[in-house]
Amino acid sequence: METAPHPLVIRARRLAEDLLAPHAQRVDQDGVPVSHIDALRTSGLLGMSAPEAYGGAGAPDAVAREVQEILAGACCSTWFVQTQHHTPVRLLARSESPARERLLGPLATGAILSGIAYAHVRAFPRVLVRATARRGGRRFDGTVPWYTGWGLNDVMLLAGVGEDAEVVFAFADAREQPGLRPSPPMRLAALSAARTVSLELDGLWVPEDSVVLRVGQEEFARGDIPRSANTSPAVFGVAYAALRLLERAPEAERTAGALRLRLDEVRRRAYALADHPVPHEHMAERLALRTRAYDLMRAATTAAIVAGGGRTMDLGSAAQRLAREGMFLLVQGQTAPVRQAHLASLGTAPPP
Ligand SMILES: Cc1cc2nc3c(=O)[nH]c(=O)nc-3n(C[C@H](O)[C@H](O)[C@H](O)COP(=O)(O)OP(=O)(O)OC[C@H]3O[C@@H](n4cnc5c(N)ncnc54)[C@H](O)[C@@H]3O)c2cc1C
């Protein structure tokens, strides 16, 4: 028996159908507008994983995944800006830092939007950003290579490496200020619309009460690597969006049907593993499913282009946009094990 969709899923579908999908081509070319962020702020979706006691919805992970799929399939750039927000929310919900009382409520209600600047700590022992104890707080120095949502979000969760290989996470205002200088927005093959910059940090100081987590690098990696082995819901979102395009072409009916069956199966298994209580178990299977989902996404976006013919090369076509968004998802959140597994599979696997 089908269960009724969660109210947040209904809200996400409405936002996707009424606003995100109809404007996705224009947003891809011109950038995510503030009005899209305002719509997200009032939608309640920014607080979906936040505790109810702080004004959030406390929704189960399965609901959060479905919402992410819907948003990514409608407008991947807008999805990417908002998806950053959920990591700080989840981290604060577990934190004992004074920042929790100050920030978790406004983050949960959407009054403030957060970005993240922490992928660079995965490159340890190469240190791109240092966080040193200074004057009752932390001083950040170095280069954040990627920071998405500049000019759209209000705060950032920034990470650097401190003494004794400790990874320090702290909140800072997401604006130019002494010690923090953004690059111009990057022009990229995909998702230029998400306003990604790099950040030069030269003595950016944050008070100790803005520090939300200090964790040894090894312990950080123990949590981060298994998490990143799971498949991002955005991969399924983009793949299903491409299949919906494909299904409009009568001669592609069989192709679309075959890909959908395989995608449904990979999704079911990937999400079952994401819900598995021990995150570091079944690593090989998690990585294999992530790779398989990439293969199917690539097949679906390619099929949408093949079925659409020459007109899909127009920048106004949804098929080329989805193919470029899919290309971006191949590297988003990539860690060394994910890259190794993907490359190994590309060298051996038969086509989907
Ligand atoms: C458009 C765009 C926007 C992005 N926005 C954000 C953002 O807002 N916030 C954010 O935090 N990240 C962001 N990222 C970063 C993104 O998630 C990373 O691209 C991804 O984690 C891969 O890392 P990398 O590109 O730095 O690649 P690489 O530097 O090639 O690293 C890939 C992986 O290899 C490993 N590695 C690299 N160097 C070493 C080394 N010397 N020793 C050991 N292991 C190493 C690490 O595990 C690393 O994760 C963005 C990326 C893109 C393309």
Ligand as a Chemical Component Dictionary entry (heavy atoms), coordinates in Angstrom:
data_LIG
# 
_chem_comp.id                   LIG 
_chem_comp.type                 NON-POLYMER 
_chem_comp.pdbx_formal_charge   0 
_chem_comp.three_letter_code    LIG 
# 
loop_
_chem_comp_atom.comp_id 
_chem_comp_atom.atom_id 
_chem_comp_atom.alt_atom_id 
_chem_comp_atom.type_symbol 
_chem_comp_atom.charge 
_chem_comp_atom.model_Cartn_x 
_chem_comp_atom.model_Cartn_y 
_chem_comp_atom.model_Cartn_z 
_chem_comp_atom.pdbx_ordinal 
LIG C1  C1  C 0 31.480 24.032 -8.273 1  
LIG C2  C2  C 0 31.997 23.511 -6.961 2  
LIG C3  C3  C 0 31.539 24.068 -5.792 3  
LIG C4  C4  C 0 32.021 23.614 -4.560 4  
LIG N1  N1  N 0 31.568 24.213 -3.413 5  
LIG C5  C5  C 0 32.039 23.829 -2.215 6  
LIG C6  C6  C 0 31.636 24.467 -0.990 7  
LIG O1  O1  O 0 30.799 25.369 -0.983 8  
LIG N2  N2  N 0 32.185 24.047 0.167  9  
LIG C7  C7  C 0 33.104 23.053 0.211  10 
LIG O2  O2  O 0 33.553 22.725 1.304  11 
LIG N3  N3  N 0 33.490 22.430 -0.911 12 
LIG C8  C8  C 0 33.007 22.789 -2.107 13 
LIG N4  N4  N 0 33.434 22.156 -3.262 14 
LIG C9  C9  C 0 34.489 21.143 -3.120 15 
LIG C10 C10 C 0 34.119 19.775 -3.543 16 
LIG O3  O3  O 0 33.235 19.078 -2.782 17 
LIG C11 C11 C 0 35.423 19.110 -3.869 18 
LIG O4  O4  O 0 35.592 19.383 -5.251 19 
LIG C12 C12 C 0 35.512 17.653 -3.660 20 
LIG O5  O5  O 0 35.526 17.321 -2.288 21 
LIG C13 C13 C 0 36.803 17.141 -4.328 22 
LIG O6  O6  O 0 37.940 17.790 -3.817 23 
LIG P1  P1  P 0 38.889 18.687 -4.707 24 
LIG O7  O7  O 0 38.148 19.237 -5.834 25 
LIG O8  O8  O 0 39.504 19.653 -3.781 26 
LIG O9  O9  O 0 39.864 17.661 -5.356 27 
LIG P2  P2  P 0 41.304 17.101 -4.886 28 
LIG O10 O10 O 0 42.105 18.210 -4.302 29 
LIG O11 O11 O 0 41.758 16.477 -6.089 30 
LIG O12 O12 O 0 40.883 16.141 -3.781 31 
LIG C14 C14 C 0 40.056 15.016 -3.983 32 
LIG C15 C15 C 0 40.192 14.125 -2.783 33 
LIG O13 O13 O 0 41.506 13.549 -2.807 34 
LIG C16 C16 C 0 42.067 13.525 -1.524 35 
LIG N5  N5  N 0 43.306 14.323 -1.495 36 
LIG C17 C17 C 0 43.593 15.421 -2.203 37 
LIG N6  N6  N 0 44.838 15.848 -1.969 38 
LIG C18 C18 C 0 45.379 14.975 -1.079 39 
LIG C19 C19 C 0 46.618 14.879 -0.463 40 
LIG N7  N7  N 0 47.617 15.722 -0.691 41 
LIG N8  N8  N 0 46.817 13.859 0.407  42 
LIG C20 C20 C 0 45.842 12.976 0.658  43 
LIG N9  N9  N 0 44.624 13.032 0.089  44 
LIG C21 C21 C 0 44.378 14.016 -0.775 45 
LIG C22 C22 C 0 41.047 14.054 -0.591 46 
LIG O14 O14 O 0 40.354 12.969 -0.031 47 
LIG C23 C23 C 0 40.108 14.852 -1.468 48 
LIG O15 O15 O 0 38.802 14.873 -0.991 49 
LIG C24 C24 C 0 32.959 22.579 -4.503 50 
LIG C25 C25 C 0 33.405 22.003 -5.702 51 
LIG C26 C26 C 0 32.945 22.447 -6.912 52 
LIG C27 C27 C 0 33.469 21.816 -8.176 53 
# 
loop_
_chem_comp_bond.comp_id 
_chem_comp_bond.atom_id_1 
_chem_comp_bond.atom_id_2 
_chem_comp_bond.value_order 
_chem_comp_bond.pdbx_ordinal 
LIG C1  C2  SING 1  
LIG C2  C3  SING 2  
LIG C2  C26 DOUB 3  
LIG C3  C4  DOUB 4  
LIG C4  N1  SING 5  
LIG C4  C24 SING 6  
LIG N1  C5  DOUB 7  
LIG C5  C6  SING 8  
LIG C5  C8  SING 9  
LIG C6  O1  DOUB 10 
LIG C6  N2  SING 11 
LIG N2  C7  SING 12 
LIG C7  O2  DOUB 13 
LIG C7  N3  SING 14 
LIG N3  C8  DOUB 15 
LIG C8  N4  SING 16 
LIG N4  C9  SING 17 
LIG N4  C24 SING 18 
LIG C9  C10 SING 19 
LIG C10 O3  SING 20 
LIG C10 C11 SING 21 
LIG C11 O4  SING 22 
LIG C11 C12 SING 23 
LIG C12 O5  SING 24 
LIG C12 C13 SING 25 
LIG C13 O6  SING 26 
LIG O6  P1  SING 27 
LIG P1  O7  DOUB 28 
LIG P1  O8  SING 29 
LIG P1  O9  SING 30 
LIG O9  P2  SING 31 
LIG P2  O10 DOUB 32 
LIG P2  O11 SING 33 
LIG P2  O12 SING 34 
LIG O12 C14 SING 35 
LIG C14 C15 SING 36 
LIG C15 O13 SING 37 
LIG C15 C23 SING 38 
LIG O13 C16 SING 39 
LIG C16 N5  SING 40 
LIG C16 C22 SING 41 
LIG N5  C17 SING 42 
LIG N5  C21 SING 43 
LIG C17 N6  DOUB 44 
LIG N6  C18 SING 45 
LIG C18 C19 SING 46 
LIG C18 C21 DOUB 47 
LIG C19 N7  SING 48 
LIG C19 N8  DOUB 49 
LIG N8  C20 SING 50 
LIG C20 N9  DOUB 51 
LIG N9  C21 SING 52 
LIG C22 O14 SING 53 
LIG C22 C23 SING 54 
LIG C23 O15 SING 55 
LIG C24 C25 DOUB 56 
LIG C25 C26 SING 57 
LIG C26 C27 SING 58 
# 
